[in-house]
Amino acid sequence: MLDRTSAMTAHLYNPQQALETLMRKLGARDEMLAAQVQAAIDAGKDVSENQPATDRRKKTRVYRKTVPFSHEEALQTALDALQAYFVEQPLFVESAADSLTEATCGVPKQMSFGYRASSEKVEPIVLEGLGVEKAIEIEMQTETQLSRTGEETIPLKRMPKKQIDEQRHHIADLRKLTKFTRD
């Protein structure tokens, strides 16, 4: 029977070393992704704390506080962020692209450029776009934003299912390598 210390020494590294190695390698490959993962880690976690009642107060005061993750929790948060980036977002794009392919757009049969105050007659329309792949973009800068920095929109493209499955398996394998507690 293995105890907790022998399970940890079987890895030959601890959660802090694993996290540092992961972030170093991630930063070397993709600095933007590493910054996003680091931001998720730096957000910390919310905990509830109790302040005992005093003579003037009859109830215990409970408040929330943000505290840093432990190294093991930070490592799991990093893996969750990588899962979201490499698996969940591509699955979302796939689902959205499938849904939009089946959507149609109503276009007026005859384009009129004149202004009509009111019309009792319904304009005839033509449905277009059924079964056609549509471009999906995320707007990074809104119309009301005064300063323009970087890209205004980011196009989202489908990723092959095989590649998504490979990424899912890689992250599952990585989770196995970074498990430091027994269940």
Residue frames relative to the residue before (quaternion, step in Angstrom):
aa qw qx qy qz dx dy dz
M 1.0000 0.0000 0.0000 0.0000 0.00 0.00 0.00
L 0.3172 -0.7574 0.5442 0.1721 3.56 -0.86 1.03
D 0.2568 -0.7307 0.6006 0.1985 3.53 -1.04 0.72
R 0.7443 -0.4322 0.2650 0.4346 3.59 -1.26 0.20
T 0.6786 0.4949 -0.3171 0.4405 3.62 0.85 -0.82
S 0.6747 0.4713 -0.3234 0.4670 3.61 0.93 -0.71
A 0.6011 0.5377 -0.3658 0.4645 3.62 1.14 -0.54
M 0.6691 0.4864 -0.3063 0.4711 3.60 1.01 -0.76
T 0.6827 0.4770 -0.3061 0.4612 3.60 0.94 -0.79
A 0.5344 0.6095 -0.4161 0.4121 3.61 1.19 -0.31
H 0.6433 0.5128 -0.3201 0.4698 3.60 1.17 -0.53
L 0.2690 -0.7790 0.5051 0.2562 3.59 1.14 -0.68
Y 0.7317 0.2510 -0.2205 0.5941 3.57 1.22 0.46
N 0.3639 -0.7194 0.5473 0.2248 3.53 -1.23 0.44
P 0.7218 -0.4470 0.2837 0.4459 3.63 -1.22 0.18
Q 0.6345 0.5287 -0.3415 0.4486 3.60 0.98 -0.74
Q 0.6660 0.4897 -0.3028 0.4743 3.60 0.92 -0.87
A 0.6407 0.5216 -0.3224 0.4621 3.59 1.00 -0.81
L 0.6563 0.5073 -0.3036 0.4687 3.59 0.96 -0.88
E 0.6616 0.5048 -0.3063 0.4621 3.58 0.89 -0.91
T 0.6539 0.5050 -0.3098 0.4706 3.59 0.97 -0.84
L 0.6495 0.5182 -0.3141 0.4593 3.58 0.92 -0.91
M 0.7003 0.4660 -0.2772 0.4642 3.60 0.81 -0.97
R 0.6264 0.5303 -0.3386 0.4601 3.60 1.02 -0.72
K 0.6969 0.4606 -0.2748 0.4762 3.59 0.88 -0.93
L 0.6307 0.5249 -0.3279 0.4681 3.56 1.05 -0.75
G 0.6581 0.5159 -0.2988 0.4599 3.59 0.97 -0.87
A 0.6433 0.5218 -0.3221 0.4583 3.58 1.06 -0.70
R 0.7221 0.4370 -0.2431 0.4780 3.61 1.09 -0.68
D 0.8043 -0.0471 0.0908 0.5854 3.59 0.94 -0.89
E 0.2801 -0.8101 0.4944 0.1445 3.57 -0.09 1.31
M 0.6430 0.5288 -0.3331 0.4427 3.61 1.00 -0.78
L 0.6612 0.4880 -0.3052 0.4812 3.58 0.94 -0.87
A 0.6325 0.5257 -0.3315 0.4623 3.59 0.98 -0.79
A 0.6446 0.5113 -0.3200 0.4699 3.60 1.01 -0.77
Q 0.6472 0.5086 -0.3213 0.4682 3.61 1.00 -0.76
V 0.6496 0.4997 -0.3121 0.4805 3.59 0.96 -0.83
Q 0.6481 0.5124 -0.3176 0.4654 3.60 0.98 -0.85
A 0.6303 0.5285 -0.3332 0.4609 3.60 1.03 -0.74
A 0.6317 0.5194 -0.3301 0.4714 3.61 1.04 -0.74
I 0.6566 0.4973 -0.3020 0.4799 3.57 1.03 -0.79
D 0.6884 0.5028 -0.2809 0.4409 3.57 0.92 -0.95
A 0.5402 0.6263 -0.4035 0.3914 3.61 1.19 -0.40
G 0.3035 -0.7858 0.4918 0.2203 3.59 1.16 -0.51
K 0.4440 -0.6680 0.5223 0.2896 3.54 -1.27 -0.35
D 0.4424 -0.6706 0.5305 0.2706 3.53 -1.23 0.58
V 0.0206 -0.7723 0.6349 0.0040 3.53 -1.03 0.86
S 0.3897 -0.6866 0.5571 0.2575 3.56 -1.22 0.48
E 0.0805 -0.7792 0.6205 0.0373 3.53 -0.99 0.86
N 0.2961 -0.7478 0.5733 0.1564 3.53 -1.13 0.73
Q 0.1616 -0.7390 0.6458 0.1036 3.49 -1.07 0.84
P 0.4454 -0.7260 0.4448 0.2767 3.60 -0.50 1.11
A 0.5737 -0.5901 0.4522 0.3438 3.52 -1.21 0.60
T 0.2552 -0.7401 0.6005 0.1629 3.53 -1.12 0.70
D 0.7403 -0.3872 0.2861 0.4693 3.56 -1.26 -0.05
R 0.7096 0.4644 -0.2643 0.4592 3.58 0.97 -0.83
R 0.7370 0.3319 -0.2076 0.5510 3.58 1.16 -0.54
K 0.3439 -0.7584 0.5186 0.1938 3.55 -0.95 0.83
K 0.7398 0.3784 -0.2131 0.5139 3.58 1.18 -0.52
T 0.5074 -0.5946 0.5222 0.3410 3.50 -1.27 0.47
R 0.3355 -0.7363 0.5540 0.1961 3.58 -0.93 0.90
V 0.1252 -0.7777 0.6145 0.0441 3.55 -0.89 1.03
Y 0.0691 0.7923 -0.6034 0.0582 3.57 -0.87 0.91
R 0.4309 -0.6887 0.5255 0.2526 3.54 -1.30 0.46
K 0.0673 -0.7890 0.6105 -0.0147 3.48 -1.09 0.79
T 0.3321 -0.7229 0.5660 0.2162 3.60 -1.05 0.72
V 0.0336 -0.7925 0.6085 -0.0237 3.55 -0.83 1.06
P 0.5775 -0.5880 0.4214 0.3784 3.60 -1.14 0.46
F 0.5393 -0.5939 0.4885 0.3432 3.54 -1.25 0.48
S 0.4856 -0.5631 0.5532 0.3758 3.54 -1.29 0.32
H 0.6714 -0.4887 0.3450 0.4376 3.62 -1.19 0.26
E 0.6540 0.5091 -0.3152 0.4623 3.58 0.98 -0.79
E 0.6590 0.4884 -0.3068 0.4828 3.60 0.98 -0.81
A 0.6360 0.5259 -0.3242 0.4624 3.59 1.04 -0.79
L 0.6275 0.5304 -0.3265 0.4674 3.56 1.05 -0.75
Q 0.6668 0.4840 -0.2966 0.4829 3.59 0.96 -0.84
T 0.6204 0.5253 -0.3357 0.4759 3.60 1.07 -0.70
A 0.6336 0.5183 -0.3287 0.4710 3.60 0.99 -0.78
L 0.6665 0.4876 -0.3031 0.4756 3.59 0.94 -0.84
D 0.6182 0.5302 -0.3393 0.4707 3.60 1.08 -0.70
A 0.6521 0.5082 -0.3097 0.4697 3.59 1.00 -0.84
L 0.6508 0.5000 -0.3155 0.4764 3.60 1.00 -0.77
Q 0.6170 0.5314 -0.3366 0.4729 3.58 1.06 -0.74
A 0.6518 0.5108 -0.3157 0.4633 3.59 0.94 -0.88
Y 0.6905 0.4954 -0.2743 0.4501 3.58 0.94 -0.91
F 0.8003 0.3458 -0.1580 0.4637 3.57 0.76 -1.06
V 0.7715 0.3196 -0.1793 0.5201 3.62 1.14 -0.48
E 0.7607 0.4195 -0.2407 0.4330 3.58 0.55 -1.15
Q 0.6578 0.4987 -0.3253 0.4614 3.62 0.92 -0.79
P 0.6642 0.4790 -0.3323 0.4681 3.66 0.85 -0.76
L 0.6309 0.5120 -0.3420 0.4721 3.61 1.06 -0.65
F 0.6199 0.5282 -0.3350 0.4738 3.58 1.07 -0.71
V 0.6499 0.5053 -0.3148 0.4724 3.60 0.91 -0.89
E 0.6309 0.5365 -0.3228 0.4582 3.60 0.99 -0.84
S 0.6779 0.4867 -0.2848 0.4717 3.57 0.88 -0.95
A 0.6687 0.4952 -0.3020 0.4653 3.59 0.90 -0.90
A 0.6477 0.5139 -0.3196 0.4630 3.60 0.97 -0.83
D 0.6385 0.5169 -0.3258 0.4679 3.61 0.99 -0.80
S 0.6721 0.4982 -0.2954 0.4614 3.58 0.91 -0.91
L 0.6966 0.4732 -0.2806 0.4606 3.59 0.90 -0.90
T 0.5700 0.5828 -0.3871 0.4308 3.60 1.13 -0.51
E 0.7133 0.4327 -0.2438 0.4945 3.57 1.08 -0.71
A 0.5634 0.5938 -0.3916 0.4203 3.60 1.25 -0.04
T 0.2167 -0.7624 0.5952 0.1323 3.55 -1.17 0.62
C 0.2980 -0.7171 0.5986 0.1966 3.51 -1.31 0.38
G 0.3151 -0.7384 0.5633 0.1954 3.59 -0.97 0.82
V 0.0481 -0.7905 0.6102 -0.0216 3.56 -0.67 1.15
P 0.5028 -0.6507 0.4596 0.3354 3.64 -0.86 0.85
K 0.5468 -0.6317 0.4434 0.3247 3.57 -1.03 0.85
Q 0.7830 0.1002 -0.0488 0.6120 3.55 0.93 -0.86
M 0.3517 -0.7381 0.5381 0.2048 3.52 -0.73 1.06
S 0.0307 -0.7808 0.6238 0.0145 3.58 -0.77 1.00
F 0.2652 -0.7957 0.5303 0.1234 3.52 -0.87 0.93
G 0.5252 0.6325 -0.4082 0.3969 3.57 1.28 -0.03
Y 0.4589 -0.6691 0.5137 0.2789 3.55 -1.26 0.43
R 0.0868 -0.7712 0.6295 0.0371 3.55 -0.95 0.92
A 0.4215 -0.7115 0.5046 0.2481 3.55 -0.79 1.04
S 0.7751 -0.1516 0.1044 0.6045 3.56 0.91 -0.84
S 0.0932 -0.7878 0.6077 0.0370 3.49 -1.13 0.58
E 0.3169 -0.7447 0.5561 0.1890 3.52 -0.82 0.98
K 0.6532 0.5129 -0.2899 0.4757 3.50 1.24 -0.49
V 0.3680 -0.7211 0.5445 0.2192 3.57 -0.89 0.94
E 0.4355 -0.7003 0.5007 0.2631 3.54 -0.88 0.97
P 0.4149 -0.6831 0.5271 0.2888 3.58 -0.92 0.79
I 0.1216 -0.7956 0.5907 0.0572 3.57 -0.99 0.81
V 0.3048 -0.6983 0.6169 0.1973 3.51 -1.37 0.38
L 0.3128 -0.7376 0.5666 0.1925 3.56 -0.91 0.91
E 0.0264 -0.7987 0.6002 -0.0328 3.54 -0.80 1.09
G 0.7474 0.4670 -0.2965 0.3680 3.50 -1.29 0.33
L 0.4421 0.6848 -0.4793 0.3253 3.62 1.19 0.00
G 0.8307 0.1617 -0.1505 0.5111 3.57 -0.78 1.03
V 0.5843 0.5614 -0.3710 0.4536 3.59 1.27 0.18
E 0.4534 -0.6745 0.5163 0.2700 3.58 -0.92 0.95
K 0.1735 -0.7936 0.5782 0.0756 3.58 -0.81 1.01
A 0.5267 -0.6201 0.4820 0.3252 3.53 -1.20 0.64
I 0.1520 -0.7632 0.6233 0.0768 3.56 -1.04 0.85
E 0.0327 0.7934 -0.6042 0.0654 3.54 -0.83 1.05
I 0.2841 -0.7061 0.6173 0.1991 3.54 -1.25 0.53
E 0.3453 -0.7318 0.5537 0.1967 3.54 -0.85 1.02
M 0.2179 -0.8068 0.5410 0.0947 3.56 -0.53 1.18
Q 0.7675 0.2061 -0.1208 0.5949 3.56 1.16 -0.60
T 0.3625 -0.7493 0.5156 0.2033 3.54 -0.80 1.00
E 0.6573 -0.5173 0.3790 0.3959 3.55 -1.29 0.31
T 0.6926 0.4883 -0.2782 0.4522 3.59 1.09 -0.64
Q 0.5158 0.6522 -0.4154 0.3689 3.58 1.25 -0.22
L 0.3829 -0.7595 0.4821 0.2101 3.60 -0.67 1.09
S 0.7649 0.3107 -0.1869 0.5324 3.57 0.79 -0.96
R 0.2528 -0.7578 0.5867 0.1324 3.54 -0.98 0.88
T 0.0589 0.7880 -0.6087 0.0712 3.54 -0.75 1.08
G 0.8587 0.0817 -0.0695 0.5011 3.55 -0.85 0.95
E 0.7825 -0.3102 0.2536 0.4767 3.50 -1.23 -0.54
E 0.4118 -0.7046 0.5220 0.2479 3.55 -1.07 0.79
T 0.7884 0.0578 -0.0287 0.6117 3.58 1.08 -0.71
I 0.2279 -0.7372 0.6179 0.1513 3.52 -1.25 0.51
P 0.3204 -0.7482 0.5421 0.2091 3.60 -0.67 1.03
L 0.2344 -0.7510 0.6016 0.1382 3.56 -1.08 0.78
K 0.1055 -0.8069 0.5808 0.0197 3.55 -0.81 1.02
R 0.5714 -0.5834 0.4563 0.3534 3.53 -1.21 0.58
M 0.2160 -0.7315 0.6322 0.1361 3.51 -1.22 0.64
P 0.5424 -0.6259 0.4304 0.3588 3.63 -0.91 0.77
K 0.5819 -0.6104 0.4169 0.3393 3.59 -1.00 0.88
K 0.6199 0.5564 -0.3429 0.4344 3.57 1.01 -0.80
Q 0.6640 0.4992 -0.3005 0.4686 3.57 0.97 -0.84
I 0.6289 0.5188 -0.3329 0.4738 3.61 1.02 -0.76
D 0.6551 0.5063 -0.3092 0.4679 3.60 0.95 -0.86
E 0.6290 0.5259 -0.3346 0.4646 3.60 1.01 -0.78
Q 0.6549 0.5064 -0.3130 0.4655 3.57 0.94 -0.88
R 0.6222 0.5400 -0.3336 0.4582 3.58 1.01 -0.84
H 0.6764 0.4833 -0.2924 0.4726 3.61 0.92 -0.88
H 0.6298 0.5325 -0.3402 0.4517 3.61 0.99 -0.76
I 0.6811 0.4751 -0.2955 0.4723 3.58 0.91 -0.88
A 0.6177 0.5278 -0.3480 0.4677 3.61 1.03 -0.70
D 0.6460 0.5056 -0.3162 0.4765 3.60 0.99 -0.81
L 0.6491 0.5161 -0.3124 0.4635 3.56 1.00 -0.84
R 0.6221 0.5334 -0.3381 0.4629 3.59 1.05 -0.73
K 0.6344 0.5269 -0.3335 0.4569 3.60 1.01 -0.77
L 0.6762 0.4987 -0.2905 0.4579 3.57 1.01 -0.82
T 0.7510 0.3804 -0.2051 0.4992 3.58 1.15 -0.53
K 0.4498 0.6558 -0.4752 0.3766 3.57 1.16 0.52
F 0.1017 -0.8443 0.5261 0.0036 3.56 -0.52 1.20
T 0.7075 0.3877 -0.2651 0.5281 3.59 1.24 -0.08
R 0.4293 -0.6776 0.5301 0.2748 3.54 -1.19 0.57
D 0.3106 -0.7261 0.5794 0.2014 3.53 -1.22 0.58
